[in-house]
Amino acid sequence: MAGKKISQLTALGGTYAATDLFEISKDMGGGTYASRKITGSELTSSIGAGTVTSVTFDPGETGFSVTGSPITTSGTIELSGTLIAAHGGTGHASYSAGDILYASGGTALSKLAAGTDTHVLTLAGGVPTWAAPATPANPTQNIIIACSDETTALTTGTAKVTFRMPYAFTLTAVRASVTTAPVGSVLTVDINESGSTILSTKITIDASEKTSTTAATAPVISDTALADDAEITIDIDTVGSGTAGAGLKVTLIGTKT
């Protein structure tokens, strides 16, 4: 064992003899050392020996319960319970299908039970909850109808265009436009549902203008409820006294009912 370091001893009662010598040195500073030799038997006597008389397990604030502690001779220590969230667990021992865990505090997890079919996850007071989906807003829609080609002068007449409504529609506004402005007098347009006008004041485009939005007289709607599959016809009552307008489009503005 000559030359062995104390740190190389694997355990008390290891492979060294009572007569083996060990040299222990102490740094005295200035590059000098004080050394002393001890025998294996002296080393064993210095370290000493002891006996474990009791083993105790303390679960602390983990949420576990302990049975069998302390052990003073022999036995088994058992843990039971659920590890709390503050120590990496959930704090819940059982779940139902569809449960969702969420943080209800800095060190706590709560369970949210499954909601009703088709319900959506939302927040109420900062806490997750299930709720029926909100009814989406009914957006404004525009139905634009071309009543002629772009260059041919318009002529008066009924049912210049006939089409059927694709769905029930609540009408909120109407307008018309042309690519060539009428000259001399206004251009007048009427809209009919199943043969009856829906306007108490018809759409007009003033002379030298291309849109009804600038007309001196605004159109007035008398029938706002257009039925699904209703037949819609567009009449042209006047086209301008000097030069007829061309390229007529009519726009229905509203929402799907």
C-alpha positions in Angstrom: 0.0 0.0 0.0 3.0 2.3 -0.1 2.3 5.5 -2.0 -1.5 5.1 -1.7 -3.5 8.3 -1.2 -6.2 8.4 1.5 -8.7 9.2 -1.3 -7.9 5.9 -3.0 -9.3 3.9 -0.1 -12.6 2.5 -1.4 -14.2 1.8 2.0 -13.4 1.2 5.6 -12.0 -2.3 5.9 -10.8 -2.2 2.3 -7.7 -3.9 0.9 -5.0 -2.6 3.2 -3.2 -4.2 6.1 -2.8 -2.9 9.6 0.9 -2.7 9.1 0.7 -0.7 5.9 2.1 2.9 6.2 0.3 6.0 4.9 2.0 9.4 4.6 -0.2 12.5 5.3 1.3 15.9 4.3 0.1 19.3 5.3 0.9 22.4 3.3 2.7 24.8 5.6 3.1 27.5 3.0 6.1 28.8 1.3 6.6 25.6 -0.5 7.2 23.5 2.6 5.1 20.6 3.9 4.9 18.8 7.2 4.4 15.1 6.9 3.5 12.2 9.2 3.2 8.5 8.7 0.4 6.4 10.1 -0.3 2.7 10.0 -3.3 1.0 8.6 -4.5 0.1 12.1 -4.2 3.8 13.1 -6.2 4.9 10.1 -9.0 2.4 10.9 -9.0 3.6 14.5 -9.2 7.3 13.5 -12.1 6.8 11.1 -14.2 4.8 13.4 -17.3 2.9 12.7 -21.1 3.4 13.4 -24.5 1.7 13.1 -27.7 2.9 11.4 -30.5 2.6 14.0 -33.4 4.2 12.2 -34.5 5.2 8.6 -37.3 7.8 8.3 -38.9 9.2 5.1 -40.6 12.6 5.2 -42.7 13.4 2.1 -42.9 17.1 3.0 -45.6 19.0 1.0 -45.6 16.7 -2.0 -49.1 15.5 -1.3 -48.0 11.9 -0.6 -48.8 9.9 2.5 -46.2 7.6 4.1 -46.6 4.2 5.8 -43.9 2.1 7.4 -41.7 5.0 8.5 -39.4 4.9 10.4 -37.7 1.6 10.0 -35.7 0.6 13.0 -34.9 -3.0 12.2 -36.3 -4.0 8.8 -39.4 -3.3 6.8 -40.7 -1.3 3.8 -41.6 2.4 3.4 -44.6 2.9 1.1 -45.8 6.1 -0.5 -49.4 6.7 -1.5 -51.5 9.6 -2.8 -51.1 12.0 -5.7 -48.1 14.3 -6.4 -49.3 18.0 -6.2 -48.8 20.4 -9.1 -46.3 22.5 -7.1 -43.9 19.5 -7.3 -44.5 18.6 -10.9 -47.6 16.5 -10.6 -51.2 17.3 -11.3 -52.9 16.9 -7.9 -55.6 14.7 -9.5 -55.8 10.9 -9.2 -58.5 10.2 -11.8 -60.0 11.7 -15.0 -63.0 11.4 -17.2 -63.0 11.3 -21.0 -62.6 14.7 -22.4 -61.2 16.4 -19.2 -58.9 19.3 -19.8 -56.3 20.4 -17.3 -55.6 24.1 -16.9 -53.6 26.3 -14.5 -56.1 27.8 -11.9 -53.2 29.3 -10.0 -49.5 29.6 -9.8 -49.1 26.1 -8.3 -52.5 24.5 -8.9 -54.1 22.6 -11.8 -57.9 22.3 -12.2 -60.0 20.0 -14.4 -62.5 21.2 -16.9 -65.0 18.5 -17.8 -65.9 17.9 -21.4 -68.5 20.3 -22.9 -71.5 19.6 -25.0 -71.0 18.5 -28.6 -70.4 21.5 -30.9 -69.6 23.8 -28.0 -66.3 25.7 -28.3 -63.6 26.5 -25.7 -63.6 30.1 -24.6 -62.6 32.3 -21.7 -65.0 33.6 -19.0 -63.3 35.8 -16.3 -59.9 34.5 -17.4 -60.9 30.9 -16.9 -61.4 28.3 -19.7 -65.0 27.3 -20.2 -67.2 25.6 -22.8 -69.9 27.7 -24.5 -72.1 27.5 -27.6 -70.5 29.2 -30.6 -71.5 32.8 -31.2 -73.8 33.4 -34.1 -71.6 34.9 -36.9 -72.4 38.4 -38.1 -74.5 38.5 -41.3 -72.2 40.3 -43.7 -73.5 42.7 -46.3 -73.6 41.2 -49.8 -73.7 42.8 -53.2 -75.5 41.2 -56.2 -74.4 43.0 -59.4 -76.4 42.5 -62.6 -75.1 43.5 -66.1 -78.1 44.8 -68.1 -76.3 45.3 -71.4 -72.9 45.1 -73.1 -70.4 47.9 -72.5 -70.8 49.9 -75.7 -74.3 49.5 -77.3 -76.6 52.4 -76.6 -79.4 51.5 -74.2 -83.0 51.3 -75.2 -86.1 51.4 -73.1 -88.1 48.3 -72.4 -89.3 45.9 -69.7 -87.5 42.8 -68.5 -84.2 43.8 -70.0 -82.7 41.2 -67.6 -84.5 38.4 -65.9 -82.9 36.2 -63.1 -84.0 34.4 -60.0 -82.8 35.1 -56.5 -80.3 32.5 -55.2 -81.6 32.8 -51.7 -83.9 35.0 -49.6 -82.5 38.5 -49.3 -83.1 41.6 -47.2 -82.6 44.6 -49.5 -81.0 47.7 -47.8 -79.9 49.7 -50.9 -79.9 49.7 -54.7 -77.8 51.6 -57.2 -77.0 51.7 -60.9 -74.1 52.7 -63.1 -73.1 53.1 -66.7 -69.9 53.2 -68.7 -71.3 55.9 -71.0 -73.3 58.7 -69.3 -76.7 59.7 -70.7 -76.9 63.2 -72.2 -79.9 65.5 -72.2 -82.0 63.9 -69.5 -81.9 61.2 -66.7 -81.6 57.5 -67.2 -84.3 55.7 -65.2 -84.3 52.0 -64.0 -86.9 50.0 -62.2 -86.6 46.6 -60.4 -89.5 44.1 -60.1 -90.0 41.0 -58.0 -92.5 38.6 -59.6 -93.8 41.3 -61.9 -94.3 44.0 -59.2 -91.9 46.9 -58.6 -89.9 47.0 -55.4 -89.2 50.7 -55.7 -91.6 53.6 -54.8 -89.0 56.0 -56.2 -87.0 54.5 -59.1 -83.3 54.6 -59.7 -82.0 57.5 -61.8 -78.7 58.5 -63.2 -78.6 62.2 -63.9 -77.5 63.6 -67.3 -73.8 63.5 -67.8 -73.3 61.3 -64.7 -72.3 57.7 -64.6 -73.7 56.6 -61.2 -77.0 56.8 -59.4 -75.1 57.7 -56.1 -74.8 61.3 -57.3 -78.4 61.6 -58.5 -80.6 64.5 -57.4 -83.3 62.1 -56.3 -82.3 58.9 -54.4 -84.2 55.7 -55.0 -86.7 54.5 -52.3 -87.2 50.8 -51.7 -90.8 49.7 -51.0 -90.2 46.0 -50.8 -87.1 45.0 -48.9 -87.8 41.2 -48.6 -86.8 39.4 -51.7 -87.9 35.7 -51.5 -85.7 32.8 -52.3 -86.0 31.9 -56.0 -88.2 35.0 -56.7 -88.1 36.1 -60.3 -86.4 39.5 -60.6 -86.7 41.7 -63.8 -85.1 45.0 -64.6 -86.8 47.6 -66.7 -85.2 50.6 -68.4 -87.8 53.5 -68.5 -85.6 56.3 -69.9 -82.1 56.4 -71.4 -81.3 60.1 -72.0 -82.8 62.4 -74.5 -79.7 63.4 -76.4 -77.2 60.5 -76.1 -78.4 57.2 -74.6 -76.3 55.7 -71.8 -74.5 52.4 -72.3 -73.0 49.6 -70.2 -75.7 49.5 -67.5 -75.2 47.6 -64.3 -77.6 47.4 -61.4 -76.5 46.5 -57.8 -78.6 45.0 -55.1 -77.2 45.5 -51.6 -78.3 43.7 -48.5 -78.0 40.6 -46.4 -78.8 36.9 -46.8 -82.0 36.2 -44.8 
